Amino acid sequence: MIGNGKLLTNAHCVEYQTQVKVKRRGDDTKYVAKVLARGVDCDIALLAVESEQFWEGAEPLQLGHLPHLQETVTVVGYPLGGDTISVTKGVVSRIEVTSYAHGSSDLLGIQIDAAINPGNSGGPAFNDRGECIGVAFQVYRSEEAENIGYVIPTTVVTHFLSDYERNQKYTGFPSLGVLLQKLENPALRECLKVPCSQGVLVRRVEPTSDANRVLKEGDVIVSFDNVKVGCEGTVPFRSNECIAFRFLISQKFASDVAELGIIRNGKSMQVQVVLNPRVHLVPYHVDGGQPSYLITAGLVFTPLSEPLIEYVFLPVVKLKLLTKAGYSSAKFKGEQIVILSQVLKFNGTSIRNIHHLAHLIDYNYLVVLEMEAAVGSSSQVLQDYGIPCERSQDLLQPYVECNVEEGQSIVDGDFGDSPVSNLEIGVDGILWA
């Protein structure tokens, strides 16, 4: 409870929701809650409960500051279901930029040794002063490790809330839109004419990012908003601590401008970049709950997404597609991979996204299928399988042409644009920013 009739929980707790109900501790009455915003990247959801009865006698939690190592943490929740509240205790064992499993993003996280299990998700974590220092959200399980749980810190929570208040919707944590390599190798720094042990090498710039306008492959980023970036991709953090460079980017909001100090061909210069959320060629989640689809002559077309990969494809195919999902860049905004298995062209026209495919089918003749026969069989297939409509609601709107720069190729032999080889995937020196 954060006051003003609002609640916080994890985004994965309300994913694909049709109706959300909440209840108070010790009360069996359930109240309808409305999902106001869902931040997939930070795994936070904002709920509103209109019932005044629900809020009677309730006191909002006070958000505390980022804790220090070894500070005591108390986690409250309902692990493994259960009817009564559970309280576990531990200490802060690490604070660093952490991989958020739900959104496949890297944000500040608090690692604790207090027990966190399914059912703790969305529950508060308190310090000794009774202040909420974060929201429990994931746990690390391995035969080689135990008692490793993670809490979303209040710095991430307040960023999420500020984003919602600014825009009346959640826009997401921004990205610089580059793939970086650490510069720990002195010979590499000498080759790039970097005078000291600082900076990270730009390996790739995403075509859809504003950085594509000002940065080039081979540039070395040595500062971000006048904060020096170390050769291991770290920046100063609190007293005598360092943290991943990505942390500075996460403090910004979408459409904010960042000033970068770079070295290009041995020359120092300053450039400005507009930060925006990263555009994923293969999305990790389906926005709106229902995926886009198009049915014609019994053939079902849909954009490739990670949920589809997880539930449909065989393990060998799944590994390749998940690799593409994480390491491929969209060439233009709105680009999708449309599949039966994979659709690249229709009547000789390259498919940009599923909305584009629906437009081509509406206004062109099929190459392989007879148009009249296809239309007739489509209606019969829909009737036989009880499908209400041949396409999802979003495809009923007129198609709007994607902005593709002149001379830019849409299809280049394979889907996506992979900036790293399979051997480089998972190497510590390669990182997104």
PELIN-V309029 format. One record per residue. RES is the residue in one letter. NEAR is the number of other ideal C-beta (glycine too) atoms within 12 Angstrom. Layout:
RES,NEAR / RES,NEAR
//
This chain:
M,29 / I,30 / G,18 / N,19 / G,22 / K,31 / L,39 / L,45 / T,40 / N,41 / A,38 / H,30 / C,32 / V,32 / E,26 / Y,20 / Q,21 / T,11 / Q,15 / V,26 / K,21 / V,33 / K,20 / R,21 / R,21 / G,10 / D,15 / D,10 / T,16 / K,16 / Y,26 / V,20 / A,30 / K,23 / V,34 / L,31 / A,31 / R,36 / G,42 / V,37 / D,36 / C,45 / D,42 / I,48 / A,39 / L,37 / L,34 / A,27 / V,32 / E,18 / S,21 / E,11 / Q,16 / F,26 / W,23 / E,13 / G,13 / A,23 / E,12 / P,18 / L,27 / Q,18 / L,31 / G,28 / H,21 / L,32 / P,34 / H,22 / L,21 / Q,16 / E,30 / T,25 / V,42 / T,35 / V,42 / V,31 / G,36 / Y,26 / P,25 / L,15 / G,13 / G,15 / D,12 / T,14 / I,19 / S,25 / V,23 / T,30 / K,23 / G,30 / V,28 / V,32 / S,26 / R,27 / I,36 / E,26 / V,35 / T,36 / S,26 / Y,33 / A,27 / H,31 / G,36 / S,25 / S,36 / D,31 / L,45 / L,38 / G,43 / I,45 / Q,35 / I,42 / D,28 / A,36 / A,27 / I,42 / N,23 / P,24 / G,25 / N,37 / S,38 / G,39 / G,39 / P,37 / A,47 / F,33 / N,33 / D,18 / R,17 / G,17 / E,23 / C,35 / I,39 / G,52 / V,48 / A,47 / F,45 / Q,35 / V,30 / Y,23 / R,16 / S,9 / E,6 / E,7 / A,13 / E,13 / N,22 / I,24 / G,41 / Y,43 / V,55 / I,50 / P,41 / T,33 / T,33 / V,40 / V,41 / T,28 / H,34 / F,44 / L,30 / S,24 / D,34 / Y,32 / E,19 / R,17 / N,17 / Q,11 / K,17 / Y,32 / T,27 / G,35 / F,40 / P,34 / S,38 / L,47 / G,36 / V,44 / L,38 / L,45 / Q,34 / K,31 / L,36 / E,21 / N,18 / P,14 / A,10 / L,22 / R,26 / E,14 / C,16 / L,31 / K,20 / V,35 / P,18 / C,19 / S,22 / Q,32 / G,40 / V,45 / L,38 / V,40 / R,34 / R,33 / V,33 / E,39 / P,32 / T,31 / S,34 / D,31 / A,38 / N,31 / R,17 / V,26 / L,35 / K,22 / E,20 / G,25 / D,38 / V,41 / I,51 / V,38 / S,27 / F,41 / D,25 / N,15 / V,25 / K,24 / V,43 / G,28 / C,31 / E,23 / G,41 / T,30 / V,33 / P,21 / F,23 / R,18 / S,8 / N,9 / E,17 / C,23 / I,32 / A,34 / F,40 / R,37 / F,36 / L,35 / I,44 / S,40 / Q,28 / K,30 / F,29 / A,29 / S,18 / D,29 / V,21 / A,40 / E,23 / L,41 / G,28 / I,38 / I,33 / R,26 / N,15 / G,17 / K,16 / S,22 / M,21 / Q,20 / V,29 / Q,21 / V,36 / V,25 / L,34 / N,28 / P,34 / R,39 / V,29 / H,37 / L,38 / V,38 / P,34 / Y,30 / H,29 / V,28 / D,22 / G,17 / G,19 / Q,19 / P,31 / S,35 / Y,31 / L,41 / I,33 / T,35 / A,26 / G,24 / L,25 / V,29 / F,37 / T,35 / P,42 / L,41 / S,32 / E,31 / P,27 / L,31 / I,29 / E,21 / Y,12 / V,20 / F,23 / L,12 / P,12 / V,10 / V,19 / K,21 / L,17 / K,25 / L,33 / L,26 / T,27 / K,32 / A,33 / G,31 / Y,31 / S,36 / S,36 / A,34 / K,33 / F,29 / K,29 / G,26 / E,38 / Q,41 / I,39 / V,41 / I,31 / L,25 / S,18 / Q,24 / V,32 / L,22 / K,19 / F,31 / N,20 / G,12 / T,19 / S,27 / I,35 / R,37 / N,37 / I,36 / H,33 / H,35 / L,39 / A,36 / H,26 / L,29 / I,34 / D,22 / Y,16 / N,20 / Y,18 / L,23 / V,15 / V,15 / L,21 / E,15 / M,20 / E,13 / A,17 / A,24 / V,22 / G,17 / S,22 / S,30 / S,21 / Q,17 / V,20 / L,23 / Q,16 / D,12 / Y,15 / G,8 / I,19 / P,14 / C,21 / E,30 / R,30 / S,27 / Q,18 / D,26 / L,32 / L,16 / Q,13 / P,13 / Y,24 / V,14 / E,14 / C,24 / N,16 / V,22 / E,15 / E,7 / G,7 / Q,21 / S,17 / I,29 / V,25 / D,17 / G,11 / D,16 / F,33 / G,33 / D,31 / S,27 / P,29 / V,26 / S,14 / N,14 / L,9 / E,19 / I,24 / G,15 / V,17 / D,14 / G,22 / I,26 / L,36 / W,37 / A,44
//
